């Protein structure tokens, strides 16, 4: 027997100790500060430097913002209000210029009685974009379309929209909400015809023009169906030729004859009446919608094994990337007229959209080419092993992955292009940043106003670009498959 007694056995606890609170510096706000702001000497120094910069900015500009005036009819009245309220020598912002001239910054010189048309156009734009941008999330579609419907209809009522158009907008918005709830694919036909409707709503004129523009692709599709069994490539070429030839040769006269028989027109608005954010959004949305597919085609052409196709794509991309955008805009504004037949009326906004589109498409092609180069070689080999031809492999395997990789670069190109729309001021169009501010300052009542318009326009640009950036992050999260 062992001679170990009970008194010599080590003590073993058979119950748990009560949990103790963590040290104060390892929890709560103190831990966050230690981890994020004061985790080391360098971070502490940078934090103090940042705090000093913030303090300097706030102490320098706080009184200017705090003394701001929002209700005045001129700059002199603003200064008088500031002096009477805060004393002689006080300074303050005069944001009353935004309150008095907001319509010029938003609509430019668009006819006042027709402000409801751009409002309806961009409200219906969200209905057209919903099945494209938010196809995977019913809750987001519900919120976006609900807010769009309320804001659009309220703005149209305030701006004096006719009852017929108000009913039309309400029907489309409500139909979009219903289709979004039941079957998102029901909204795609409206997304396809919206570009033509948007052009008609903004510029006005006859509706028969957009109708006959739609006839061109229909005839091209019929030609493709007739020849697709003989040769898919030949069918595609013939379909494109039939569509373009119909647009250039045959569409104009039938549209005029149809308008004479059955008038379907609204008040026309010239392009020189566009300005402000209406002009920037029109050019930006058109450029984004057109530059992405063109950039994909250029990226695939640059990756092609066909020497001529690849060479042409390389020359085009490198030339456009090597020329400043302002040069292309001057070409669109001045030099292009020398190469057109006498008397040709080529709309200036259309010329600018074309130049902005090809400029953005050249950069887009390189972004997408980077996504194509990032794909493992095994993805191409897998497509070959499945017996897929070139176009099916690109559509089903290669491009979906390449575009997902390229999302940050694509959205960055979109943001840069949208901000570059302010360069149209150099070709005589009224952008919101410079030309429209100069037009406001041309009035003696606001002569001398300077920083307030820039702050207002910069804030709107920031909100739009920030929204695009957040959508990019949402799309990346939704398409993330690496760790699921």
C-alpha positions as CSV (number, residue, x, y, z in Angstrom):
1,X,0.0,0.0,0.0
2,X,1.1,3.5,-0.7
3,X,2.0,5.6,2.3
4,X,0.8,8.8,0.6
5,X,-1.7,10.5,2.8
6,X,-4.7,12.7,1.8
7,X,-3.0,15.7,3.2
8,X,-0.1,15.4,0.7
9,X,-2.3,15.2,-2.5
10,X,-2.1,18.5,-4.5
11,X,-5.2,20.5,-4.5
12,X,-7.3,20.2,-7.7
13,X,-10.2,22.7,-8.2
14,X,-13.5,21.1,-9.2
15,X,-15.4,24.4,-9.9
16,X,-14.7,27.3,-12.3
17,X,-13.6,30.7,-11.2
18,X,-16.0,33.5,-11.9
19,X,-15.1,35.5,-15.1
20,X,-13.2,38.6,-14.5
21,X,-13.5,41.9,-16.5
22,X,-10.7,42.5,-19.0
23,X,-8.2,45.2,-18.3
24,X,-9.5,48.7,-19.0
25,X,-7.0,49.3,-21.7
26,X,-8.0,46.1,-23.6
27,X,-11.7,46.8,-24.0
28,X,-14.1,49.5,-25.3
29,X,-13.1,52.8,-26.7
30,X,-9.6,52.8,-25.1
31,X,-8.8,49.5,-26.8
32,X,-10.0,50.9,-30.2
33,X,-7.9,54.1,-29.7
34,X,-4.8,52.0,-28.8
35,X,-5.3,49.7,-31.8
36,X,-6.2,52.2,-34.5
37,X,-4.7,55.5,-33.5
38,X,-1.9,55.0,-31.0
39,X,-0.5,51.6,-31.8
40,X,3.0,52.8,-32.1
41,X,5.2,55.9,-32.3
42,X,4.7,56.5,-36.0
43,X,0.9,56.0,-35.8
44,X,0.7,58.3,-32.8
45,X,2.7,61.0,-34.6
46,X,0.4,60.7,-37.7
47,X,-2.7,60.8,-35.5
48,X,-1.5,64.0,-33.8
49,X,-0.6,65.5,-37.2
50,X,-4.0,64.6,-38.6
51,X,-5.8,66.1,-35.5
52,X,-3.8,69.3,-36.0
53,X,-4.8,69.5,-39.7
54,X,-8.5,69.0,-38.8
55,X,-8.3,71.6,-36.0
56,X,-6.7,74.1,-38.5
57,X,-9.4,73.5,-41.1
58,X,-12.2,73.8,-38.6
59,X,-10.8,76.9,-36.9
60,X,-10.2,78.6,-40.3
61,X,-13.4,77.8,-42.1
62,X,-16.0,77.2,-39.4
63,X,-17.1,80.8,-39.1
64,X,-17.4,81.1,-42.9
65,X,-19.8,78.2,-42.9
66,X,-21.5,79.1,-39.6
67,X,-22.3,82.6,-40.8
68,X,-23.7,81.4,-44.2
69,X,-26.8,83.0,-45.7
70,X,-29.4,81.0,-47.6
71,X,-32.0,83.6,-48.2
72,X,-31.0,86.7,-50.2
73,X,-31.5,88.0,-53.7
74,X,-28.0,89.3,-54.4
75,X,-24.4,89.1,-53.1
76,X,-24.6,92.6,-51.6
77,X,-27.7,91.6,-49.7
78,X,-25.9,88.6,-48.4
79,X,-23.0,90.7,-47.1
80,X,-25.4,93.2,-45.5
81,X,-27.2,90.4,-43.6
82,X,-23.9,89.0,-42.4
83,X,-22.7,92.4,-41.2
84,X,-26.0,93.1,-39.5
85,X,-26.1,89.7,-37.8
86,X,-22.4,89.1,-36.9
87,X,-21.0,92.6,-36.9
88,X,-18.8,94.5,-39.3
89,X,-15.8,92.6,-40.6
90,X,-17.5,89.2,-40.2
91,X,-17.3,86.8,-43.1
92,X,-19.7,84.1,-44.3
93,X,-20.8,82.0,-47.2
94,X,-23.5,83.2,-49.5
95,X,-25.3,80.0,-50.4
96,X,-28.3,82.0,-51.4
97,X,-26.9,81.9,-54.9
98,X,-27.7,78.2,-54.9
99,X,-31.2,78.8,-53.7
100,X,-31.8,81.5,-56.3
101,X,-30.1,79.8,-59.3
102,X,-30.4,76.1,-58.5
103,X,-32.4,75.6,-61.7
104,X,-29.5,76.8,-63.9
105,X,-27.0,74.4,-62.2
106,X,-29.4,71.5,-62.6
107,X,-31.1,72.2,-66.0
108,X,-28.9,74.8,-67.7
109,X,-31.0,76.9,-70.1
110,X,-33.6,74.2,-70.6
111,X,-37.1,75.7,-71.0
112,X,-38.6,76.3,-67.5
113,X,-42.0,75.0,-68.5
114,X,-40.4,71.7,-69.6
115,X,-38.3,71.0,-66.5
116,X,-40.5,68.0,-65.8
117,X,-39.3,66.2,-68.9
118,X,-35.6,65.7,-67.7
119,X,-37.0,64.9,-64.3
120,X,-39.2,62.1,-65.7
121,X,-36.4,60.9,-68.0
122,X,-34.0,60.3,-65.2
123,X,-36.7,58.9,-62.9
124,X,-37.5,56.3,-65.6
125,X,-33.8,55.7,-66.0
126,X,-33.8,54.0,-62.6
127,X,-36.6,51.7,-63.8
128,X,-34.5,50.7,-66.8
129,X,-31.4,50.1,-64.7
130,X,-33.1,48.1,-61.9
131,X,-33.1,44.8,-63.7
132,X,-29.4,45.3,-64.8
133,X,-27.9,46.7,-61.6
134,X,-30.0,45.1,-58.9
135,X,-31.2,41.8,-60.4
136,X,-30.1,39.7,-57.4
137,X,-31.6,41.7,-54.6
138,X,-35.4,42.2,-54.3
139,X,-35.0,44.3,-51.2
140,X,-32.7,46.8,-52.9
141,X,-34.9,47.0,-56.0
142,X,-37.9,47.6,-53.7
143,X,-36.1,50.5,-51.9
144,X,-34.6,52.1,-55.1
145,X,-37.8,51.9,-57.2
146,X,-40.0,53.0,-54.2
147,X,-37.9,56.1,-53.5
148,X,-37.6,56.8,-57.3
149,X,-41.4,56.7,-57.7
150,X,-42.1,59.0,-54.8
151,X,-39.4,61.5,-55.7
152,X,-40.1,61.6,-59.4
153,X,-43.8,62.0,-59.1
154,X,-43.5,64.6,-56.4
155,X,-40.9,66.6,-58.5
156,X,-43.1,66.4,-61.6
157,X,-46.1,67.7,-59.7
158,X,-44.0,70.6,-58.3
159,X,-42.6,71.4,-61.7
160,X,-46.0,71.5,-63.3
161,X,-46.1,68.4,-65.4
162,X,-49.2,67.9,-67.6
163,X,-51.7,65.4,-66.2
164,X,-51.3,63.0,-69.1
165,X,-47.5,62.7,-68.7
166,X,-47.9,62.5,-64.9
167,X,-50.2,59.5,-65.4
168,X,-47.8,58.0,-67.9
169,X,-44.9,58.3,-65.4
170,X,-47.0,56.9,-62.6
171,X,-48.1,53.9,-64.7
172,X,-44.5,53.1,-65.7
173,X,-43.1,53.5,-62.2
174,X,-45.9,51.3,-60.6
175,X,-45.5,48.7,-63.4
176,X,-41.8,48.6,-62.7
177,X,-42.5,48.0,-59.0
178,X,-45.0,45.2,-59.8
179,X,-42.6,43.6,-62.3
180,X,-39.8,43.8,-59.8
181,X,-41.8,41.9,-57.3
182,X,-43.0,39.2,-59.6
183,X,-40.5,38.6,-62.4
184,X,-37.5,40.8,-63.0
185,X,-37.2,39.7,-66.6
186,X,-40.5,41.5,-67.4
187,X,-38.6,44.8,-67.0
188,X,-35.9,44.0,-69.7
189,X,-38.0,45.1,-72.7
190,X,-38.4,48.6,-71.1
191,X,-34.6,48.6,-70.5
192,X,-34.0,47.9,-74.2
193,X,-36.3,50.7,-75.5
194,X,-35.4,53.2,-72.8
195,X,-32.4,54.8,-74.6
196,X,-34.6,55.8,-77.5
197,X,-37.3,57.0,-75.2
198,X,-34.8,59.0,-73.2
199,X,-33.5,60.8,-76.3
200,X,-37.0,61.6,-77.3
201,X,-38.0,62.9,-73.9
202,X,-34.9,65.1,-73.6
203,X,-34.7,66.5,-77.2
204,X,-38.3,66.2,-78.2
205,X,-39.5,66.2,-81.8
206,X,-41.3,63.3,-83.4
207,X,-41.7,59.9,-81.9
208,X,-41.5,58.3,-85.4
209,X,-37.8,58.8,-85.4
210,X,-37.1,56.4,-82.5
211,X,-39.7,54.0,-83.8
212,X,-38.0,53.7,-87.2
213,X,-34.6,53.4,-85.4
214,X,-36.0,50.3,-83.8
215,X,-37.0,48.9,-87.2
216,X,-33.3,48.7,-88.2
217,X,-32.2,46.1,-85.6
218,X,-35.4,44.1,-86.3
219,X,-34.5,43.9,-90.0
220,X,-30.9,43.0,-89.1
221,X,-32.2,40.2,-86.8
222,X,-34.4,38.9,-89.7
223,X,-31.3,38.9,-92.0
224,X,-29.3,37.1,-89.3
225,X,-31.9,34.4,-88.9
226,X,-32.0,33.8,-92.7
227,X,-28.2,33.4,-93.0
228,X,-27.2,32.0,-89.6
229,X,-27.4,28.4,-90.8
230,X,-25.2,29.1,-93.8
231,X,-22.5,31.0,-91.9
232,X,-22.8,32.7,-88.5
233,X,-20.0,35.1,-89.3
234,X,-21.5,36.1,-92.6
235,X,-24.9,36.4,-90.9
236,X,-23.5,38.8,-88.3
237,X,-21.8,41.0,-90.9
238,X,-25.0,41.2,-93.0
239,X,-27.2,41.9,-90.0
240,X,-24.9,44.9,-89.1
241,X,-24.8,46.2,-92.7
242,X,-28.6,45.9,-93.0
243,X,-29.2,47.8,-89.7
244,X,-26.7,50.6,-90.5
245,X,-27.9,51.0,-94.1
246,X,-31.5,51.2,-93.0
247,X,-30.6,53.9,-90.5
248,X,-28.5,56.0,-92.9
249,X,-30.6,55.6,-96.1
250,X,-34.2,54.5,-95.5
251,X,-35.2,55.6,-92.0
252,X,-35.5,59.4,-92.5
253,X,-38.2,59.6,-95.2
254,X,-40.6,57.1,-93.7
255,X,-40.4,58.8,-90.4
256,X,-41.3,62.2,-91.9
257,X,-44.1,60.6,-93.9
258,X,-45.5,58.9,-90.8
259,X,-45.3,62.2,-88.9
260,X,-47.3,63.9,-91.6
261,X,-50.0,61.2,-91.5
262,X,-50.1,60.7,-87.7
263,X,-48.3,63.5,-85.7
264,X,-46.7,62.1,-82.6
265,X,-44.4,64.9,-81.4
266,X,-43.5,67.0,-78.4
267,X,-41.8,70.4,-78.2
268,X,-38.3,70.2,-79.5
269,X,-35.3,71.5,-77.5
270,X,-32.1,72.5,-79.1
271,X,-28.8,71.1,-77.7
272,X,-27.5,74.5,-76.9
273,X,-30.2,74.8,-74.2
274,X,-28.7,71.9,-72.3
275,X,-26.4,72.7,-69.4
276,X,-25.5,72.0,-65.8
277,X,-25.9,68.6,-64.4
278,X,-28.5,67.7,-67.1
279,X,-25.7,68.0,-69.6
280,X,-23.1,66.1,-67.4
281,X,-25.6,63.3,-66.7
282,X,-26.6,63.0,-70.3
283,X,-23.0,62.7,-71.5
284,X,-22.0,60.6,-68.6
285,X,-24.8,58.0,-68.8
286,X,-24.4,57.7,-72.6
287,X,-20.7,57.4,-72.3
288,X,-20.9,54.7,-69.6
289,X,-23.5,52.7,-71.5
290,X,-21.5,52.8,-74.8
291,X,-17.9,52.6,-73.6
292,X,-18.2,49.3,-71.7
293,X,-19.3,47.1,-74.7
294,X,-16.9,48.9,-77.0
295,X,-14.1,48.4,-74.5
296,X,-14.9,44.7,-74.3
297,X,-14.7,44.4,-78.1
298,X,-11.4,46.3,-78.2
299,X,-9.9,44.1,-75.4
300,X,-10.9,40.9,-77.2
301,X,-9.6,42.3,-80.5
302,X,-6.2,43.1,-78.8
303,X,-6.0,39.5,-77.5
304,X,-6.9,38.1,-80.9
305,X,-4.6,35.8,-82.9
306,X,-5.6,37.6,-86.2
307,X,-2.8,39.9,-87.0
308,X,-4.9,42.6,-88.8
309,X,-7.5,42.7,-86.1
310,X,-5.0,42.9,-83.3
311,X,-2.9,45.6,-85.1
312,X,-5.9,47.8,-85.6
313,X,-7.0,47.4,-82.0
314,X,-3.5,48.2,-80.7
315,X,-3.2,51.3,-83.0
316,X,-6.6,52.6,-81.9
317,X,-6.1,52.0,-78.2
318,X,-2.6,53.5,-78.1
319,X,-3.5,56.5,-80.2
320,X,-6.6,57.4,-78.1
321,X,-4.8,56.8,-74.8
322,X,-1.9,59.0,-76.1
323,X,-4.1,62.0,-76.9
324,X,-5.6,64.3,-74.3
325,X,-9.4,64.3,-74.1
326,X,-9.5,68.0,-74.7
327,X,-7.9,67.4,-78.1
328,X,-10.6,65.0,-79.1
329,X,-13.3,67.4,-77.9
330,X,-11.8,70.2,-80.1
331,X,-11.7,67.7,-83.0
332,X,-15.4,67.0,-82.4
333,X,-16.3,70.7,-82.1
334,X,-14.2,72.2,-84.9
335,X,-12.3,69.9,-87.2
336,X,-15.0,67.3,-87.8
337,X,-17.1,69.8,-89.7
338,X,-14.4,70.1,-92.4
339,X,-14.8,66.4,-93.2
340,X,-18.6,66.5,-93.5
341,X,-20.7,67.5,-96.5
342,X,-21.7,71.2,-96.6
343,X,-24.9,71.9,-94.8
344,X,-24.6,68.8,-92.6
345,X,-26.0,69.4,-89.1
346,X,-24.1,67.1,-86.7
347,X,-25.4,67.7,-83.2
348,X,-22.6,69.0,-80.9
349,X,-23.7,66.8,-77.9
350,X,-23.7,63.7,-80.1
351,X,-20.2,64.6,-81.3
352,X,-19.0,65.0,-77.7
353,X,-20.7,61.7,-76.6
354,X,-18.9,59.9,-79.4
355,X,-15.5,61.3,-78.5
356,X,-16.0,60.7,-74.8
357,X,-17.1,57.2,-75.5
358,X,-14.1,56.2,-77.6
359,X,-11.8,57.9,-75.1
360,X,-13.2,55.9,-72.2
361,X,-13.4,52.7,-74.3
362,X,-9.7,52.8,-74.9
363,X,-9.0,52.9,-71.2
364,X,-11.7,50.3,-70.6
365,X,-10.1,48.0,-73.0
366,X,-6.9,48.0,-71.1
367,X,-8.7,47.4,-67.8
368,X,-10.5,44.4,-69.2
369,X,-7.4,43.1,-70.9
370,X,-5.8,43.1,-67.4
371,X,-8.7,40.9,-66.2
372,X,-8.3,38.6,-69.2
373,X,-4.6,38.3,-68.5
374,X,-5.3,37.5,-64.8
375,X,-7.3,34.4,-65.6
376,X,-5.4,31.1,-65.3
377,X,-4.6,29.3,-68.5
378,X,-6.6,26.3,-67.2
379,X,-9.8,28.3,-67.8
380,X,-9.2,28.5,-71.5
381,X,-8.1,24.9,-71.6
382,X,-11.3,23.9,-69.8
383,X,-13.4,25.7,-72.4
384,X,-11.5,23.9,-75.1
385,X,-12.0,20.6,-73.3
386,X,-15.8,21.2,-73.2
387,X,-15.8,21.7,-77.0
388,X,-17.0,25.3,-76.8
389,X,-16.3,27.6,-79.7
390,X,-14.6,31.0,-79.3
391,X,-17.7,33.0,-78.6
392,X,-19.3,30.5,-76.3
393,X,-16.1,30.2,-74.3
394,X,-15.9,34.0,-74.0
395,X,-19.5,34.4,-73.0
396,X,-19.8,31.5,-70.6
397,X,-16.4,31.1,-69.0
398,X,-13.8,33.8,-69.8
399,X,-15.6,37.2,-69.8
400,X,-17.7,36.6,-66.6
401,X,-14.5,36.0,-64.6
402,X,-12.5,38.7,-66.3
403,X,-15.2,41.3,-65.8
404,X,-15.5,40.3,-62.1
405,X,-11.7,40.8,-61.7
406,X,-11.9,44.2,-63.5
407,X,-14.8,45.7,-61.5
408,X,-12.6,48.2,-59.5
409,X,-10.8,49.4,-62.7
410,X,-14.1,49.6,-64.7
411,X,-15.8,51.7,-62.1
412,X,-12.7,53.9,-61.7
413,X,-12.8,54.6,-65.4
414,X,-16.5,55.4,-65.2
415,X,-15.9,57.9,-62.3
416,X,-13.0,59.5,-64.2
417,X,-15.1,59.8,-67.4
418,X,-18.1,61.3,-65.5
419,X,-15.8,64.0,-63.9
420,X,-14.2,64.7,-67.3
421,X,-17.6,65.8,-68.6
422,X,-16.8,69.2,-67.2
423,X,-14.2,69.6,-70.0
424,X,-17.0,70.3,-72.4
425,X,-16.8,73.9,-71.3
426,X,-13.9,74.3,-73.8
427,X,-16.2,73.4,-76.8
428,X,-18.9,75.9,-75.9
429,X,-21.2,73.8,-73.8
430,X,-22.4,74.8,-70.3
431,X,-20.9,72.4,-67.8
432,X,-22.0,72.9,-64.2
433,X,-18.5,73.7,-62.8
434,X,-17.2,76.6,-64.9
435,X,-19.4,77.7,-67.7
436,X,-22.6,77.7,-65.6
437,X,-20.9,79.5,-62.7
438,X,-19.6,82.1,-65.2
439,X,-23.2,82.5,-66.5
440,X,-24.4,83.1,-63.0
441,X,-21.7,85.6,-62.2
442,X,-22.5,87.5,-65.4
443,X,-25.5,88.8,-63.6
444,X,-24.7,91.9,-61.7
445,X,-26.6,90.6,-58.6
446,X,-24.1,87.7,-58.2
447,X,-21.0,89.3,-59.6
448,X,-18.1,88.3,-57.3
449,X,-19.5,85.1,-56.0
450,X,-16.8,82.4,-56.3
451,X,-16.4,79.6,-53.8
452,X,-20.1,78.7,-53.1
453,X,-20.9,77.4,-56.6
454,X,-17.7,75.3,-56.6
455,X,-18.6,73.8,-53.3
456,X,-22.1,73.0,-54.4
457,X,-21.1,71.5,-57.7
458,X,-18.2,69.5,-56.1
459,X,-20.6,68.1,-53.4
460,X,-23.0,66.9,-56.1
461,X,-20.2,65.3,-58.1
462,X,-18.9,63.7,-54.9
463,X,-22.3,62.2,-54.1
464,X,-22.7,60.7,-57.6
465,X,-19.1,59.3,-57.7
466,X,-19.4,58.0,-54.1
467,X,-22.6,56.2,-55.1
468,X,-20.8,54.5,-58.0
469,X,-18.0,53.5,-55.7
470,X,-20.3,52.0,-53.2
471,X,-22.1,50.1,-55.9
472,X,-18.8,48.7,-57.0
473,X,-18.1,47.4,-53.5
474,X,-21.6,45.9,-53.3
475,X,-21.0,44.2,-56.7
476,X,-17.7,42.8,-55.6
477,X,-19.2,41.3,-52.5
478,X,-22.1,39.8,-54.4
479,X,-19.8,38.2,-56.9
480,X,-17.2,37.0,-54.4
481,X,-16.8,33.2,-54.7
482,X,-13.3,32.6,-53.4
483,X,-14.1,31.9,-49.8
484,X,-17.6,30.5,-49.9
